[in-house]
Amino acid sequence: MTIELQPFQSETAQMAALKNYTLTNDEFSAHPLEILEQAAKTSSYHCVLISDKEVIVGFFVLDSGNDLTTYTAEPNALLLRGYSIDSSLQGKGYGTKSLAALQDYVSAHFRGVASVVLAVNKRNIPAQKLYLKSGFIETPRVVLGPRGEQFVYERRI
């Protein structure tokens, strides 16, 4: 397994791969194509592909927009949104490996970022375990998201 995080470039091959991206449970995260539609209207979205030897295995967004203040008072933070691993590839370590690469990716692409925050649905126990195992810590904040109550996690960079 060779995990690489790379900026989404909207190349034909990337779009084709995302059309074949499987997300069987969209209860907690939207499909990458839906997120890309939002990203086209949101200049603060930085879309990231997770790949293994050129095969797209996951997707997420790093957001530097105004929504950040809902999750943190840290002025030099990024909001991780829409994180998912292709359903057909879950359970193979891609989540753990991609989040392990997050710090280096953020340091390489964003100057002066002190932390990454995210909101995870209180019913999404597998994601909570993954984020905690990957160096995120639970903050005292709880927010109401479109799919219910969410815990706010933070990882210092």
Protein Blocks (a to p, Z undefined) as FASTA:
>chain_A
ZZdddddehiaklmmmmmmpccfblklbccfklmmmmmmmmmkbccddddeehiafbdcd
ddfbfklmmmoccfbbcddehiacdfklgonopmmmmmmmmmmmmmmmoghiabdcdddd
fklmmlmmmmmmnopacdfbdcddfkbccddddddZZ
